[in-house]
Amino acid sequence: MIKQILLLSFVSMFTINFVSAKAKIPFGKIDKIEIIADLPDTEKYAVSKDSKEYLDLARMHQEYNIAWIIPAWITQEPKLVLAKKDSDEYFELTNEQLDQIVSENKLNKENFLKLGLYTQYGGKLIILLIIGLIVYGIFSKDKPKKINPTNI
């Protein structure tokens, strides 16, 4: 009998912990780095001397993000940096260095600083849609209909 009670309490203790686990939705500020122009693979853009890795022109901005896919709002305006592909490392540039890279490679700086439509407005629309559905669900509950009895 005592073995059964101990076994039952042991199993129930782990069951309670398993059931109470909740999935957390991550949110907060994150830095987004997107490669926007492939620069020539020359010594000038090499990560280090005699390296096979080269830097490319990237756009970096900071956004407040929900669940890694819904950009709620932009907290830092985009700027151009040098970055490696598939890496979080980047190198900031002065205006003179940036102008020199843009002119040497015949790139349009203004077009690269523009963010996409989803990044600017998509997250806000999704959040408004979710809030609208919640409000609709709260206020559109079925009200009980009054039924008048009929006399026969």
Helices and strands as residue ranges (DSSP letters): H 2-19, E 27-37, G 43-45, E 56-66, E 70-83, E 90-92, H 95-104, H 109-112, H 117-117, I 118-122, H 123-139
